[in-house]
Amino acid sequence: MYYITKTLEISAAHRLTLDYESKCTNLHGHNWIITVYCRAKELNSNGMVTDFTHIKREVSDKLDHACLNDVLPFNPTAENMARWICETVENCYRVDVKESEGNVASYVKDEE
């Protein structure tokens, strides 16, 4: 099995829709640290699991310096973002989304 990891930093704003009072329902921003984990039993025709540039294109190019509420079709919690990224990036099996020091959400695909 081959493994790669790509870490990205993006700056993005969001506001959460919550069923309780929270300052997070106001528009605010984070410098997000996103770690994408990919794996494959065989390398592709280019000798890669997934091209690092393709990961950047799918994540950073879509989310960096954006209002996540305008880009993503769901409540942009760190947990929902982690799942969306995992489902979007080829061969991805895990994503960690760090929205601030000490606050990290992870999504790991079930084994197939």
Beta strands, then each sheet from edge to edge (+ up, - down):
strand 1: 2-14
strand 2: 28-40
strand 3: 66-67
strand 4: 92-100
strand 5: 103-108
sheet 1: 3+ 1+ 2- 4+ 5-
end
